[in-house]
């Protein structure tokens, strides 16, 4: 089961804000024995968002989408999701109730009485307009829900809201996937070796152990470390352990310097 992440916002692409969702989603998936398969960052462009969602809706992937579900002019995700599925955008009744409850709560905290029919408060109801058939994702921060469609889960861009909402999705919809496939990762630090010289070994190991991936992370070094490559194997534990032993044996035959990490 592939898991994808879409992050939406001009502010990320322009550098005005640094994305925090990618590392957090990786962390929450890893804690549950899952792995992120792909990620994309999109601008606040309705055409591009729609095209991307049309493509991902056509897949079988689980997709988390952060950002663009508010009610300001640069929030296009709700309409884009509806357009990608060819469905109308409808006011979700429970979503509407949640927003109205939040409006009343805020008014009470300010010592005021909420006018639910004011232009401002009616506009806020747009945050409960989702593609027909959408289910709600509860928002513990302010009760203004996100929405789910076809294994796609749409949450706000604010981490304080998005992260508990995504964890709720995982724990309530995909607990059966947690830690289903045990994984192991082992690596060594190889010094002053060319990556091209190690490539035949990497190819041979992946061919011999089909449930193992071989990885290399080269570094040019710095003032404190020499040029090196982190070379390792990851995947099914039994094959990974055997592949790692063979990896080390082959490195010795190549007479390259390496150390365990």
GIUR-V528575 format. One record per helix or strand of 3 or more residues. SS is the DSSP state (H for helix, E for strand). FROM is the first residue (numbers start at 1). TO is the last residue. If there is no record, write none. Layout:
# GIUR-V528575
ss = {SS:SS}
from = {FROM:FROM}
to = {TO:TO}
This chain:
# GIUR-V528575
ss = {E:H:H:E:H:E:H:E:H:H:E:E:E:E:H:H:E:H:E:E:H:E}
from = {3:10:21:38:46:62:77:89:93:119:129:135:146:152:159:175:184:195:212:228:237:258}
to = {8:14:30:42:57:66:85:91:109:128:131:137:149:155:173:177:191:208:219:235:253:260}
